[in-house]
Amino acid sequence: MDLRPIGVFDSGLGGLTVMKELMAQLPYENIIYFGDTARLPYGTRSRETIIKYSMQCIRFLLTQNIKVVVIACNTASSMALDAVREVFDIPIIGVVKPGAAAAVKATRNGRVGIIGTEATVQSGSYARAIASLDSHIQTRSIACSLFVPIVEEGWSDTPIAYLTAERYLGPLKEWGADTLILGCTHYPLLMDTISKVMGPDVILVNPAIGTALEVKRILEQRDMLNKSGQEPEYLYYLSDFSQRFKQIGSRFLNREIEYAGKVDIENY
């Protein structure tokens, strides 16, 4: 048994959707969340910058005596996962491979759509991960840059969200995708709207679910699960604090966030 916390980081608030799934799958695990809100979005940064930022985020989390790192950011998972694994001697899990595996399992016609930030789409990480699992599956990717601000404004279930989704997703619907990967941590909050646009027969894959299950598998395999049965502790840190974090974050988690500490991430 290992009582140390799980460390989770993201470029901002979206990674809280991953934390939510970790809470559901691992109800006794302590979790520390770091949101790099001073430097968001990662989706428009270069690969070198994203690797640098990811290194700093992990260095901070290591000061909190964590036992595993979850990169809850699709962009950082796409661009920096291999680089940070070469540096740090701790299990590090990204969201891309679990999401790809879930899509491969779900598709019936072999056509998988991928939506995400510009950086995630340009990296081709989901397409490569899917090809490594099943080379016969076809993929198409679309960057949906406006989805993040729509979610953060609380407009997920509005006509604005629907019309935006219709514009972005039309080509994937016409192409005949029967499975769609929500390749950004904000996008699960748009699931109802996206489902209305794509239709009931299209399976929406939230990589956060597969990521939480992968973390659980690794902790079980290494006998690192927290089996204490005690109420877990959830701590939140940001590189730039704003009142919106509590408001938006509480909506992402469906639970109140009472406090978040501020970290000078450039010191790491």
C-alpha positions as CSV (number, residue, x, y, z in Angstrom):
1,M,0.0,0.0,0.0
2,D,1.2,3.5,-0.8
3,L,-0.5,6.6,0.8
4,R,1.4,9.1,-1.3
5,P,-0.7,11.2,-3.7
6,I,-1.2,11.1,-7.4
7,G,0.1,14.2,-9.2
8,V,-1.9,15.6,-12.0
9,F,-1.0,18.6,-14.2
10,D,-2.6,20.5,-17.1
11,S,-2.1,23.8,-18.9
12,G,-5.1,25.2,-17.1
13,L,-8.5,24.0,-15.9
14,G,-9.5,21.3,-18.4
15,G,-7.4,18.6,-16.7
16,L,-9.9,18.7,-13.9
17,T,-12.1,16.4,-16.1
18,V,-9.3,13.8,-15.8
19,M,-9.1,14.4,-12.1
20,K,-12.8,13.8,-11.9
21,E,-12.4,10.3,-13.5
22,L,-9.5,9.5,-11.2
23,M,-11.7,10.4,-8.2
24,A,-14.4,8.0,-9.5
25,Q,-12.0,5.1,-10.3
26,L,-9.7,5.5,-7.3
27,P,-11.9,6.9,-4.5
28,Y,-9.3,6.6,-1.7
29,E,-6.4,8.2,-3.6
30,N,-5.1,11.5,-2.5
31,I,-4.6,13.8,-5.5
32,I,-2.6,17.0,-6.1
33,Y,-3.6,19.1,-9.1
34,F,-1.4,21.7,-10.7
35,G,-2.8,24.0,-13.4
36,D,-0.3,26.1,-15.3
37,T,-2.8,29.0,-15.7
38,A,-0.1,31.6,-16.1
39,R,1.1,30.1,-19.4
40,L,-2.0,28.7,-21.0
41,P,-2.8,27.8,-23.6
42,Y,-0.2,25.1,-24.4
43,G,-2.0,24.4,-27.7
44,T,-0.3,27.3,-29.5
45,R,3.2,26.7,-28.2
46,S,6.2,25.0,-29.9
47,R,7.2,21.5,-29.0
48,E,10.4,22.7,-27.2
49,T,8.3,25.1,-25.0
50,I,5.8,22.5,-24.2
51,I,8.5,20.1,-23.1
52,K,10.1,22.8,-20.9
53,Y,6.8,23.6,-19.3
54,S,6.0,19.9,-18.7
55,M,9.4,19.4,-17.0
56,Q,8.8,22.3,-14.7
57,C,5.3,21.1,-13.8
58,I,6.6,17.6,-12.9
59,R,9.5,19.1,-10.9
60,F,7.0,21.0,-8.8
61,L,4.8,17.9,-8.3
62,L,7.8,15.9,-7.2
63,T,8.3,18.3,-4.3
64,Q,4.9,17.1,-3.1
65,N,6.1,13.5,-2.7
66,I,3.8,12.0,-5.4
67,K,3.9,8.4,-6.5
68,V,2.8,8.8,-10.1
69,V,2.3,11.7,-12.6
70,V,-0.7,12.1,-14.9
71,I,-0.3,14.5,-17.8
72,A,-3.9,15.6,-18.1
73,C,-3.2,17.8,-21.0
74,N,-3.6,16.4,-24.5
75,T,-1.1,18.8,-26.0
76,A,1.6,18.0,-23.4
77,S,0.8,14.3,-23.7
78,S,1.2,14.6,-27.5
79,M,4.4,16.6,-27.5
80,A,6.3,15.9,-24.2
81,L,5.5,12.5,-22.9
82,D,8.4,10.6,-24.3
83,A,10.9,13.4,-23.4
84,V,9.8,13.6,-19.7
85,R,9.8,9.8,-19.3
86,E,13.5,9.9,-20.3
87,V,14.3,12.3,-17.5
88,F,12.1,11.3,-14.5
89,D,12.2,8.0,-12.7
90,I,8.5,7.8,-11.8
91,P,5.5,6.4,-13.7
92,I,4.1,9.0,-16.1
93,I,0.8,8.5,-17.8
94,G,-0.6,10.6,-20.7
95,V,-4.1,10.7,-22.1
96,V,-3.4,9.9,-25.7
97,K,-2.7,6.2,-25.7
98,P,-5.7,5.3,-23.4
99,G,-8.0,7.4,-25.6
100,A,-6.7,5.8,-28.8
101,A,-7.1,2.3,-27.3
102,A,-10.7,3.1,-26.4
103,A,-11.5,4.4,-29.9
104,V,-10.0,1.3,-31.5
105,K,-12.2,-0.9,-29.3
106,A,-15.3,1.2,-30.0
107,T,-15.3,1.7,-33.8
108,R,-17.4,-0.5,-35.9
109,N,-16.7,0.8,-39.4
110,G,-13.0,1.7,-38.9
111,R,-13.5,5.5,-39.2
112,V,-12.4,7.5,-36.2
113,G,-12.6,11.2,-35.9
114,I,-10.3,13.2,-33.7
115,I,-10.9,16.7,-32.4
116,G,-8.5,18.8,-30.3
117,T,-6.3,21.9,-30.1
118,E,-4.2,22.9,-33.1
119,A,-1.1,21.5,-31.4
120,T,-2.6,18.2,-30.6
121,V,-4.1,17.8,-34.2
122,Q,-0.8,18.9,-35.8
123,S,1.2,16.5,-33.7
124,G,-0.7,13.5,-35.2
125,S,-0.3,11.7,-31.9
126,Y,-3.8,10.1,-31.8
127,A,-3.6,9.0,-35.4
128,R,-0.2,7.4,-34.8
129,A,-1.4,5.7,-31.6
130,I,-4.4,4.3,-33.4
131,A,-2.3,3.1,-36.3
132,S,0.1,1.3,-33.9
133,L,-2.9,-0.6,-32.5
134,D,-4.8,-1.3,-35.8
135,S,-3.3,-0.1,-39.1
136,H,-6.6,-0.7,-40.9
137,I,-8.5,2.1,-39.1
138,Q,-8.8,5.4,-40.9
139,T,-8.6,8.7,-39.0
140,R,-9.4,12.3,-39.7
141,S,-8.5,15.2,-37.3
142,I,-10.0,18.7,-36.9
143,A,-8.8,21.5,-34.6
144,C,-11.7,23.0,-32.7
145,S,-10.1,26.1,-31.2
146,L,-13.3,27.9,-30.1
147,F,-14.5,25.0,-28.0
148,V,-12.3,25.9,-25.0
149,P,-13.5,29.5,-24.5
150,I,-17.1,28.3,-25.1
151,V,-16.8,25.8,-22.2
152,E,-15.1,28.3,-19.9
153,E,-17.8,30.9,-20.5
154,G,-20.3,28.3,-19.4
155,W,-22.0,28.2,-22.9
156,S,-21.7,24.4,-23.4
157,D,-25.5,23.9,-23.9
158,T,-26.3,27.0,-25.9
159,P,-27.1,27.7,-29.5
160,I,-23.6,29.2,-29.8
161,A,-22.0,25.9,-28.9
162,Y,-24.3,24.0,-31.2
163,L,-23.7,26.1,-34.2
164,T,-19.9,26.1,-33.6
165,A,-19.9,22.3,-33.3
166,E,-22.0,22.0,-36.4
167,R,-19.5,24.0,-38.3
168,Y,-16.5,22.1,-37.0
169,L,-17.9,18.6,-37.1
170,G,-19.8,18.7,-40.4
171,P,-16.9,17.2,-42.4
172,L,-16.4,14.3,-39.9
173,K,-20.1,13.5,-40.0
174,E,-20.2,13.6,-43.8
175,W,-17.1,11.4,-43.9
176,G,-18.9,8.8,-41.8
177,A,-16.9,8.6,-38.6
178,D,-18.7,6.3,-36.2
179,T,-16.3,7.1,-33.3
180,L,-15.0,10.5,-32.2
181,I,-12.2,11.1,-29.8
182,L,-12.6,14.2,-27.6
183,G,-8.9,15.1,-27.7
184,C,-9.0,18.1,-25.4
185,T,-9.9,17.9,-21.7
186,H,-12.5,20.7,-22.0
187,Y,-14.5,18.8,-24.6
188,P,-16.3,16.3,-22.3
189,L,-18.3,19.3,-21.1
190,L,-19.6,19.7,-24.6
191,M,-20.5,16.0,-24.9
192,D,-24.3,16.6,-25.1
193,T,-23.9,19.3,-27.8
194,I,-21.4,17.2,-29.8
195,S,-23.6,14.2,-29.6
196,K,-26.6,16.2,-30.9
197,V,-24.5,17.3,-33.9
198,M,-22.9,13.9,-34.7
199,G,-26.0,11.8,-34.0
200,P,-26.8,9.0,-31.6
201,D,-24.9,6.3,-33.5
202,V,-21.5,8.0,-33.1
203,I,-19.6,6.9,-30.0
204,L,-17.8,9.7,-28.2
205,V,-14.6,8.7,-26.5
206,N,-13.5,10.7,-23.4
207,P,-9.8,9.8,-23.0
208,A,-10.0,10.7,-19.3
209,I,-11.9,7.5,-18.5
210,G,-9.2,5.2,-20.1
211,T,-6.5,7.3,-18.5
212,A,-8.0,6.8,-15.0
213,L,-8.3,3.0,-15.6
214,E,-4.6,2.9,-16.8
215,V,-3.5,4.7,-13.6
216,K,-5.5,2.2,-11.6
217,R,-3.9,-0.7,-13.5
218,I,-0.4,0.6,-12.9
219,L,-1.0,1.2,-9.2
220,E,-2.4,-2.3,-8.8
221,Q,0.4,-3.8,-10.7
222,R,3.0,-2.1,-8.5
223,D,1.1,-2.6,-5.2
224,M,0.8,1.2,-4.9
225,L,-2.9,1.6,-4.3
226,N,-4.1,3.5,-1.3
227,K,-6.2,0.9,0.5
228,S,-6.6,2.9,3.7
229,G,-10.3,3.5,3.2
230,Q,-9.8,7.0,4.6
231,E,-11.4,10.2,3.1
232,P,-8.9,11.4,0.4
233,E,-7.3,14.8,0.3
234,Y,-7.5,16.9,-2.8
235,L,-5.1,19.8,-3.2
236,Y,-5.0,22.4,-6.0
237,Y,-2.2,24.6,-7.1
238,L,-2.0,27.2,-9.9
239,S,0.8,29.3,-11.5
240,D,-1.6,32.3,-11.7
241,F,-4.6,32.5,-9.4
242,S,-8.0,33.9,-10.5
243,Q,-11.4,33.7,-8.9
244,R,-12.6,32.0,-12.1
245,F,-10.7,28.9,-11.2
246,K,-13.0,28.1,-8.2
247,Q,-16.1,28.9,-10.3
248,I,-15.2,27.0,-13.4
249,G,-13.2,24.2,-11.7
250,S,-16.1,23.5,-9.3
251,R,-18.3,23.1,-12.4
252,F,-15.8,20.7,-14.0
253,L,-15.6,18.5,-10.9
254,N,-19.2,18.8,-9.8
255,R,-17.8,19.6,-6.3
256,E,-16.7,22.7,-4.5
257,I,-13.1,23.9,-4.7
258,E,-12.5,25.9,-1.6
259,Y,-8.8,26.8,-1.9
260,A,-6.0,26.8,-4.5
261,G,-2.4,27.7,-3.7
262,K,-0.2,29.7,-6.0
263,V,3.2,28.4,-7.3
264,D,6.0,30.4,-9.0
265,I,6.5,27.7,-11.6
266,E,9.5,29.4,-13.2
267,N,11.5,28.5,-10.0
268,Y,11.3,24.8,-11.2
